[in-house]
Amino acid sequence: MNLIGKKVRHSSYGQGTVTAFYPANNTIRLVFENQPERPYDILADFDSGLLESDEQAIHETIAYIKSLPSYRLSSKALGERKTKDKDLSAFLTDCQQLLEELGIKIGVIESVGVENRLDRWGVCKSLGNGRFRILISQILLQDEAPDWMVYQTLLHELLHAAEACCGHGHNKKWKQLAAIINRKCGYDISAKDRWFDYLLLDAVGSWPHFKR
């Protein structure tokens, strides 16, 4: 949908016109009538009351963006949501839809399960012939664990099943794919040690892999 030229009202700056739209980060560039020489890049958030518009095309476009996995699974959209009785198959489906949207191809995930060990957050095991099994730590299924942590762990492990990544650890390709997801969703998927001051993380160790 073409949003260029559509009218938007800002609660502080008044009436403005859309001169550019950036779907990747849900941002619009506005030129305001009282400041025509200075464009502003603003998050297209029409729920907070900051922005208003009578343009149907704008609302239809924003609704479409919010339906995409890259928005639904973003750190902003998830916030501190904590789902009780987490359904790992549903989380996996969400992650696979996100990777499909981003054009990241992975092998066949035969299953996703839980392991009791507390010395790692997740692992991707190759079963041969492009098939994989993913296990995540039981601690991530606790009610207190935020959903973003489950998604980030699953995405980390799914990238090990991506083309040119299987069996190569956190190679250059893996890091490139992780960077794509991080930029799109606001995650911090990384091969480096990440310590989280949450639950028993200091005892569990390096996230999402082994305690050193």
C-alpha positions in Angstrom: 0.0 0.0 0.0 1.2 3.5 -0.9 1.2 5.8 2.2 3.1 8.6 0.6 1.1 11.8 0.8 -1.3 10.5 3.5 -2.2 12.9 6.3 -1.3 12.2 9.9 -1.9 14.3 13.1 0.7 14.4 15.8 -0.4 15.3 19.3 2.6 17.8 19.7 3.6 18.8 16.1 0.2 19.0 14.5 -0.8 18.1 10.9 1.8 16.3 8.9 2.3 14.4 5.6 3.9 11.0 5.1 6.9 11.3 2.8 8.4 7.9 3.4 7.4 4.6 5.0 9.9 2.0 6.4 8.0 -1.3 6.9 11.1 -3.0 8.4 10.9 -1.0 11.6 7.3 0.3 11.2 8.4 3.9 10.9 7.0 6.7 8.9 8.7 10.0 7.9 6.5 13.0 8.4 6.8 16.6 7.3 4.7 18.9 9.4 3.0 22.0 8.1 4.6 24.2 10.8 8.1 22.8 10.2 8.3 22.0 6.5 12.1 22.1 6.4 12.6 19.4 9.0 11.3 15.8 8.4 10.8 13.5 11.4 11.1 9.7 11.4 8.4 8.5 13.9 7.3 5.0 15.0 3.9 4.4 13.4 2.1 3.8 16.7 -1.5 4.8 16.5 -2.5 3.0 19.7 -0.9 5.3 22.1 -2.8 8.4 21.0 0.4 10.1 19.9 -0.6 9.8 16.2 -4.1 10.0 14.6 -5.2 9.7 11.0 -8.5 9.4 9.1 -6.6 7.6 6.2 -7.9 4.1 5.8 -4.8 3.0 4.0 -2.6 3.8 7.0 -4.7 1.8 9.4 -4.8 -1.2 7.0 -1.1 -1.1 6.5 -0.3 -0.9 10.2 -2.8 -3.8 10.9 -1.0 -5.9 8.2 2.4 -5.2 9.7 1.2 -6.1 13.2 0.0 -9.5 11.8 3.5 -10.4 10.6 5.6 -12.8 12.7 8.4 -10.2 12.8 6.2 -7.8 14.6 4.3 -10.3 16.8 7.5 -11.8 18.0 9.5 -8.6 18.4 10.8 -7.7 21.8 8.6 -4.6 21.7 5.4 -6.5 21.0 6.1 -9.3 23.5 7.2 -7.0 26.3 7.4 -9.0 29.5 4.6 -11.4 28.5 4.7 -14.7 30.4 2.6 -17.5 29.1 1.7 -20.2 31.6 1.8 -23.8 30.5 4.0 -22.9 27.5 3.2 -24.9 24.4 6.6 -25.5 22.8 5.1 -26.7 19.5 3.3 -23.3 19.2 6.5 -21.4 20.0 8.3 -23.4 17.4 5.7 -22.7 14.7 5.9 -19.0 15.5 9.7 -19.1 15.0 9.5 -21.1 11.8 7.0 -18.6 10.4 9.4 -15.7 11.3 12.3 -17.4 9.6 10.1 -18.0 6.5 9.2 -14.3 6.4 12.8 -13.4 6.6 13.8 -15.8 3.9 16.0 -18.0 6.2 15.9 -21.6 5.1 16.4 -24.3 7.7 16.3 -28.1 7.8 13.4 -30.3 8.9 12.8 -30.0 12.7 11.6 -33.5 13.7 10.8 -32.4 17.3 11.3 -29.9 20.0 11.5 -31.1 23.6 12.7 -30.3 27.1 15.7 -31.5 29.0 16.4 -31.4 32.7 20.0 -30.4 32.7 20.8 -26.9 33.8 24.2 -26.4 32.2 22.8 -25.0 29.0 19.7 -23.3 27.7 19.3 -25.1 24.4 20.9 -27.4 21.9 20.2 -28.3 18.3 21.0 -31.9 17.5 21.5 -33.1 13.9 19.8 -36.4 13.1 21.3 -36.6 9.7 19.9 -36.0 6.2 18.9 -32.4 7.0 16.8 -33.4 10.0 17.1 -31.9 13.5 15.9 -32.1 17.1 15.9 -29.2 19.4 15.9 -29.3 23.2 15.6 -26.4 25.6 16.1 -26.2 29.4 13.1 -26.9 31.6 13.8 -23.6 33.4 12.5 -21.7 30.3 9.1 -23.3 30.8 8.6 -21.9 34.3 5.8 -19.4 34.6 8.3 -16.7 35.7 10.3 -17.0 32.4 9.3 -14.3 29.9 8.2 -15.5 26.4 10.9 -13.6 24.6 13.6 -15.8 26.3 11.9 -18.9 24.9 11.7 -17.4 21.4 15.3 -16.1 21.5 16.6 -19.5 22.6 14.6 -21.4 19.9 15.7 -19.0 17.2 19.3 -19.4 18.3 19.1 -23.1 18.0 17.1 -23.0 14.8 19.9 -21.1 13.1 22.1 -24.1 13.7 19.8 -25.9 11.3 20.1 -23.3 8.6 21.9 -23.9 5.4 25.6 -23.4 5.7 25.4 -23.4 9.5 24.8 -27.1 10.3 27.8 -28.6 12.0 29.8 -25.3 11.8 28.9 -23.8 15.2 28.6 -20.1 15.3 30.3 -19.5 12.0 30.1 -16.3 9.9 26.9 -17.3 8.2 25.2 -18.1 11.6 26.3 -14.7 12.9 24.9 -13.0 9.7 21.5 -14.6 10.1 21.4 -13.8 13.8 22.1 -10.2 13.0 19.1 -10.1 10.6 16.8 -11.4 13.3 18.2 -9.0 15.9 17.7 -6.0 13.7 14.2 -7.1 12.7 12.9 -8.1 16.2 15.1 -6.4 18.7 16.6 -9.6 20.0 20.2 -10.2 21.2 21.0 -13.6 19.6 24.7 -14.0 19.9 27.4 -16.6 20.0 29.1 -14.9 22.9 28.4 -15.5 26.6 25.3 -13.7 27.8 24.5 -13.6 31.5 21.0 -12.7 32.6 20.2 -11.7 36.2 16.9 -13.6 36.1 15.6 -16.7 38.0 18.6 -19.0 38.5 20.6 -17.7 35.5 23.7 -17.0 37.5 23.7 -20.6 38.6 22.7 -22.1 35.3 25.4 -20.3 33.4 26.2 -19.0 30.0 23.1 -18.3 27.9 22.1 -20.1 25.9 24.9 -22.7 25.9 27.2 -24.3 28.4 28.4 -22.9 31.7 32.2 -22.4 31.4 
